[in-house]
């Protein structure tokens, strides 16, 4: 019975890897800049509500609604922005919200790193192991 379970697990991993093949990944990461840099929550993609700090997308251009994780001073909600974001297959984007200072609710989207996802081949639509 253990052999059958192992085969199912291995097949499950292979199927999930193929499902993720050639996807782009957007990851919120505010750990690398300064005290006025905050994470981002992806609130919506092309009008569909998502509410995630990481997102896998097919290659293409998307309208994203992004919200800073910085808590506002006083009453209110963290600020949001709509942006057009183009992603390439097999690419990881590390993004954050750069505020002017700790009192400011205004922020700009920062793309800190763009890397190729190891083992991903956009042309063949496969993930190698």
C-alpha positions in Angstrom: 0.0 0.0 0.0 2.9 2.4 0.6 4.1 1.9 -3.0 0.7 2.9 -4.3 0.7 6.1 -2.2 4.2 7.0 -3.3 3.2 6.7 -7.0 0.1 8.9 -6.4 2.2 11.5 -4.7 4.8 11.6 -7.5 2.1 11.8 -10.1 0.4 14.6 -8.2 3.7 16.6 -8.1 4.2 16.1 -11.8 0.7 17.2 -12.7 0.9 20.3 -10.5 4.3 21.2 -12.0 2.8 21.0 -15.5 -0.1 23.2 -14.4 2.4 25.9 -13.3 4.5 25.6 -16.4 5.4 28.9 -18.1 3.6 31.0 -15.5 4.9 34.3 -14.2 5.0 34.8 -10.5 4.4 38.2 -8.7 5.6 38.2 -5.1 5.2 41.0 -2.5 8.6 41.6 -0.8 9.3 44.7 1.3 12.3 43.2 3.2 15.0 44.6 1.1 14.9 48.4 0.9 14.1 50.8 3.8 11.7 51.7 6.6 9.3 53.4 4.1 9.0 50.3 1.9 6.0 48.0 2.5 4.5 44.9 1.2 1.7 44.8 -1.3 -1.6 42.8 -1.4 -2.9 42.0 -4.9 -6.5 42.9 -4.4 -7.7 42.2 -8.0 -6.5 41.0 -11.4 -8.5 42.2 -14.4 -11.5 42.9 -12.2 -11.5 39.6 -10.4 -11.0 39.8 -6.6 -7.9 38.0 -5.5 -6.6 39.4 -2.1 -3.2 37.7 -2.2 0.5 38.6 -1.6 1.6 36.2 -4.3 0.1 35.5 -7.7 0.8 33.1 -10.6 -0.3 34.4 -14.0 0.0 33.4 -17.7 2.2 35.6 -19.9 0.4 38.8 -20.8 -0.7 42.3 -19.6 -3.0 42.6 -16.7 -4.8 45.4 -14.8 -3.8 44.9 -11.1 -5.4 46.6 -8.1 -2.6 46.7 -5.5 -2.9 47.8 -1.8 0.0 48.7 0.4 0.3 46.9 3.7 1.2 50.2 5.5 -1.4 51.0 8.1 -2.7 54.5 7.6 -2.4 57.2 10.2 -5.8 58.1 11.7 -9.0 56.5 10.3 -9.2 54.9 6.9 -7.9 52.0 4.9 -4.5 51.4 3.3 -4.3 53.1 0.0 -4.8 51.2 -3.3 -3.6 51.8 -6.9 -4.6 50.4 -10.2 -1.6 49.5 -12.5 -1.1 47.9 -15.9 1.5 45.1 -15.4 3.0 43.1 -18.2 4.4 39.7 -17.2 6.6 37.3 -19.2 6.4 33.5 -19.0 8.8 31.8 -16.5 9.6 35.1 -14.8 9.4 36.0 -11.1 8.8 39.7 -10.1 9.5 40.9 -6.5 7.5 44.0 -5.8 6.7 46.4 -3.0 5.1 49.8 -2.2 7.7 52.6 -1.7 6.2 55.4 0.4 7.7 58.9 0.5 8.0 58.8 4.3 6.4 57.1 7.2 3.6 59.7 7.4 2.7 59.6 3.7 -0.1 57.5 2.2 1.2 58.1 -1.3 3.4 55.3 -2.7 4.9 54.1 -5.9 5.1 50.5 -7.1 8.7 49.2 -7.0 10.0 46.2 -8.9 13.0 45.1 -7.0 14.0 42.0 -8.9 13.0 40.2 -12.1 14.4 36.7 -12.3 13.9 33.6 -14.5 12.2 30.7 -12.8 14.7 27.8 -12.7 13.6 24.7 -14.7 10.8 26.6 -16.5 10.8 26.5 -20.3 8.2 28.9 -21.8 8.7 27.6 -25.4 8.0 24.0 -24.5 5.5 24.8 -21.7 7.2 22.4 -19.3 9.0 22.3 -16.0 12.1 20.2 -15.9 13.1 18.5 -12.6 
